[in-house]
Amino acid sequence: MSSIAVSPPAARFTPSVLVALATLYVVWGSTYFAIRLTLVSLPPFLQGGARFLTAGAFLLGFLALRGRPLPTRRQWRDGGIVGALLLAGGNGGVVYAEQFVPSSVAAIFIGASPLAAALWSGLFGRWPQRAQWVGLVIGFGGILLLSGGPQLAGHPLGLLALVTAIVCWTLGSALAQQKLTLAPGPMGFATEMIAGGALMTGIGLLRGEGPQLAAAWPPAPLAVAAFVYLVFAGSLAAFSAYMYLLSKVSSTIAISYAYVNPVIAVVLGVALGGEVLTLSEVLATAVIVCSVVLLTRENRAP
């Protein structure tokens, strides 16, 4: 894969694309709950920064040892822009919000991402096709049904953080596809994680999270286990799968994980957090699955 600057308007659903989608649906759906576990002992931006710096450095070192050329100055610049938007703004907003709202609610709200992604893609010259618009509307309806009402009204900081996360994540995705030139393949993922992780670490230090981390040291074992899971599954595996999808399918398809992740998050809340799955949530699951089917139909090759 040479670059992810432009995504083909219609891509085949090859086995590798399907595996990448499945990885996003399952792994990123579980990361909301894992983030909640880390926040017991680890402050939001320092833990996010450490997570992506660790994953990015590991990936960069592995590729360098295999003889891959290091990124150019321009590729570092473009990777830094994408990393700042996707990770510091997008992931950072979610982690910050989960201090105030449940992980399942955060996942539900992020379900609005495909609508923002469609808007950015349209502004950059590629509006969704008719069936995709129908899928987007149906999917957003499923998200509203799953949310069960205005659950964020009492947490304005959490709401603002989630809105910021959606805007930053979808803008970064659109720029990665259509405007910027990243390093080839996994080396591009490494630049984004290192740059985004460094920015998140800086934000955490400016917010005074260092003393907060020291006061909670040593962290709870469950928080450490969740952090390790986020590094290897959430960052190395899932984030790389996401960037791979951006090079193969439209941003609408790549970001369709946002309709499935809330379902995974709610299931984990029921199984591990003692939450109750209501009838409306079961119905919302069916609606979300239908929306994903509509979203993917437009990208199937003739």
Buried (B, 14 or more C-beta within 10 A) or exposed (E): EEBBBEBEEEBEBEEEBEEBBEBBBBBBBBBBBBBBBBBEBBBBBBBBBBBBBBBBBBBBEEBEEEEBEEBEEEBBBBBBBBBBBBBBBBBBBBBBBBBBBBBBBBBBBBBBBBBBBBBBBEEBEBEBBEBBBBBBEBBBBBBBBBBEEEBBEEBEEBBBBBBBBBBBBBBBBBBBBBEBBBBBBBBBBBBBBBBBBBBBBBBBEEBEBEEBBEEBEEBBEEBBBBBBBBBBBBBBBBBBBBBBBBBBBBBBBBBBBBBBBBBBBBBBBBEEBEBEEEEEBEEBBEBBBBBBEBBBEBBEEE
